[in-house]
Amino acid sequence: MRRVALLTFAAAALVALGFTASSARAEEGEPALEHQRWSFDGFFGTIDQAAAQRGFQVYHDVCAACHSLSLVAYRNLSDIGISEDQIKTIAAQYNVTDGPNDNGDMFERPARPSDKFVPPFANANAARAANNGALPPDLSLIVKARKGGPDYVYGILTGFGEPPAGVTVADGMHYNAVFPGHQIAMPPPLSDGAVTYADGTEASVHQMAHDVTTFLEWASEPELDERKKMGVKVILFLIALTGFAYAVKRKVWAEVH
């Protein structure tokens, strides 16, 4: 009975904590995020490579016009199943400044797989000038940097719409149900059919948002799958070690008892 009471108390405490967190989020004026089903959720979750490849296409065709991905190298794309030849072709679309050469001069060359993703703007001032004063954030760690993680990124991408009655949106801003304050400088980046998926998947706004969020989750932690695999191995090892230690203990203390 005591164990049942403790378990009941623990469950009630968890529910209360969850309610408190939700209430605090509401009091802070932050809209509740709708949790999506992600392949990488949970202890055994992994990155869905097909979704990540589609997400890279969305990033490449849509997001890369404004947002950098400065912590990821083109060769890292092999982790989500993109071939070496494809990576070389993708990288060669961009030029990077290299050098100095033998004459001490800097020069431009096509990007290589070993190069980091080439940013869309030369510097932050150029990025602001092209975006009405707003600085598009780098997306390398966006999923980890935002409260709510992938659900937040997905919510931003799908949260555009007409403002409710009585809500005035400032000039140059756009209404977004998820963004804090509900006014965001970024216009809606996605529209149905904005990309054509090679695998035939219908490119709806929700599908593209889900796919590019999966890609950005991978970009923020490329070693996720390996880390989880290692975790499983460590737990199995500890279970075996515990069994071995228990067997040794019984053997050592058998004569004493």
BELVENWO-V361136 format. One record per run of one state. SS is the DSSP state (A for helix, B for strand, O for the rest). FROM is the first residue (numbers start at 1). LEN is the number of residues. Records with the same first field share a line. If there is no record, write none. Layout:
SS=FROM-LEN + FROM-LEN
//
This chain:
O=1-1 + 28-21 + 62-1 + 66-7 + 81-3 + 92-3 + 99-8 + 111-5 + 117-7 + 131-11 + 146-3 + 159-1 + 161-13 + 177-6 + 185-20 + 221-3 + 255-3
A=2-26 + 49-13 + 63-3 + 74-7 + 84-8 + 124-7 + 142-4 + 149-10 + 205-16 + 224-31
B=73-1 + 95-4 + 107-4 + 116-1 + 160-1 + 174-3 + 183-2
//
